[in-house]
């Protein structure tokens, strides 16, 4: 599981609703075929932040919101190549510029091709 944070560095409120849009890329920046599913069902259990109901989050300047992802490194078919992502692309809200994040540790999905995604939540410090 990994969490990602978005900070409003602007001067106006920034509104997020529901879930960000995600895509994964390999180490050569090629797109990966991955099914991004809301919540953790079918991947793991015990991740209440990923299974929380989506909500509207309004960030004042300097405030932050977070979302989490979860995956399993599971190989179920030795004839299918495993998927390893090194880059996560995030569109925080519809129409917003996509953010490209090079991951310090790769997301290794095995050959499940599934990624669980949690909704935006305000960051509480």
C-alpha positions as CSV (number, residue, x, y, z in Angstrom):
1,X,0.0,0.0,0.0
2,X,1.2,3.5,-0.7
3,X,-0.3,7.0,0.0
4,X,0.1,10.1,-2.1
5,X,-0.4,13.7,-1.0
6,X,-1.5,16.8,-3.0
7,X,-0.9,20.2,-1.5
8,X,-2.7,23.3,-2.7
9,X,0.2,25.6,-3.5
10,X,-2.2,28.2,-5.0
11,X,-3.9,31.2,-3.6
12,X,-7.5,30.0,-4.1
13,X,-9.4,27.0,-2.7
14,X,-8.9,23.8,-4.7
15,X,-11.8,21.3,-4.8
16,X,-11.4,17.6,-5.2
17,X,-14.2,15.1,-5.5
18,X,-14.3,11.3,-5.4
19,X,-11.2,9.7,-6.9
20,X,-8.2,10.8,-8.9
21,X,-7.7,9.3,-12.3
22,X,-4.6,7.1,-12.5
23,X,-2.5,5.4,-15.1
24,X,0.7,3.4,-14.7
25,X,3.8,3.5,-16.9
26,X,6.9,1.2,-17.1
27,X,10.5,2.2,-16.7
28,X,10.6,3.3,-20.4
29,X,7.5,5.5,-19.9
30,X,5.3,3.0,-21.8
31,X,1.7,2.7,-20.7
32,X,0.7,-0.4,-18.8
33,X,-2.6,-2.3,-19.1
34,X,-3.9,-2.1,-15.5
35,X,-7.5,-2.2,-14.2
36,X,-7.8,0.6,-11.6
37,X,-10.7,-0.3,-9.2
38,X,-12.2,1.8,-6.5
39,X,-11.5,0.3,-3.1
40,X,-9.6,-2.8,-2.1
41,X,-12.1,-5.5,-2.9
42,X,-10.6,-8.5,-4.5
43,X,-7.1,-7.3,-3.7
44,X,-6.7,-7.3,0.1
45,X,-8.6,-6.5,3.3
46,X,-8.1,-4.2,6.3
47,X,-7.7,-1.0,4.3
48,X,-10.5,1.3,5.6
49,X,-9.1,4.4,4.0
50,X,-9.3,2.8,0.5
51,X,-12.8,1.6,1.2
52,X,-14.2,4.9,2.6
53,X,-17.0,6.6,0.8
54,X,-15.9,9.3,-1.6
55,X,-16.4,12.9,-0.5
56,X,-15.9,16.5,-1.6
57,X,-12.6,17.9,-0.2
58,X,-12.0,21.6,-0.4
59,X,-8.4,22.6,0.2
60,X,-7.5,26.1,1.3
61,X,-4.1,27.3,0.3
62,X,-1.5,25.3,2.1
63,X,-3.9,22.4,2.9
64,X,-3.4,18.9,1.6
65,X,-5.4,15.8,0.6
66,X,-4.3,12.2,0.3
67,X,-5.3,9.1,-1.6
68,X,-4.0,5.5,-1.3
69,X,-3.4,2.6,-3.6
70,X,-3.0,-1.0,-2.9
71,X,-1.9,-4.0,-5.1
72,X,-0.7,-7.6,-4.7
73,X,2.4,-9.1,-6.2
74,X,0.7,-12.2,-7.3
75,X,1.6,-14.5,-10.2
76,X,-1.3,-16.8,-11.1
77,X,-0.1,-17.8,-14.6
78,X,3.6,-18.4,-15.4
79,X,3.0,-17.7,-19.1
80,X,1.9,-14.1,-18.5
81,X,4.6,-11.5,-18.0
82,X,4.4,-9.7,-14.7
83,X,3.6,-5.9,-14.6
84,X,6.0,-3.5,-12.9
85,X,5.2,0.2,-12.8
86,X,7.8,2.8,-12.1
87,X,5.7,5.9,-12.9
88,X,2.3,6.8,-11.6
89,X,0.3,9.4,-13.6
90,X,-2.4,11.3,-11.6
91,X,-5.1,13.5,-12.8
92,X,-6.3,15.1,-9.5
93,X,-9.7,16.1,-10.9
94,X,-11.3,16.1,-14.4
95,X,-9.5,18.5,-16.7
96,X,-6.6,19.2,-14.4
97,X,-3.0,18.8,-15.6
98,X,-1.7,15.2,-15.2
99,X,1.1,14.8,-12.7
100,X,3.8,12.3,-13.4
101,X,5.4,10.7,-10.3
102,X,8.5,8.6,-10.6
103,X,8.2,6.0,-7.8
104,X,11.1,5.3,-5.4
105,X,9.9,1.7,-5.2
106,X,8.1,0.1,-8.1
107,X,4.5,-1.1,-8.0
108,X,4.9,-4.8,-8.8
109,X,1.4,-6.2,-9.7
110,X,2.6,-9.7,-10.6
111,X,0.2,-10.6,-13.4
112,X,-3.0,-9.7,-11.7
113,X,-3.3,-6.4,-13.6
114,X,-5.3,-4.9,-10.7
115,X,-4.8,-1.8,-8.6
116,X,-7.1,-0.6,-5.8
117,X,-7.6,3.1,-5.4
118,X,-9.0,5.0,-2.4
119,X,-10.9,8.3,-2.6
120,X,-9.5,11.8,-1.8
121,X,-9.4,12.5,1.9
122,X,-8.4,15.6,3.8
123,X,-5.0,15.2,5.4
124,X,-5.2,15.6,9.1
125,X,-2.1,16.5,10.9
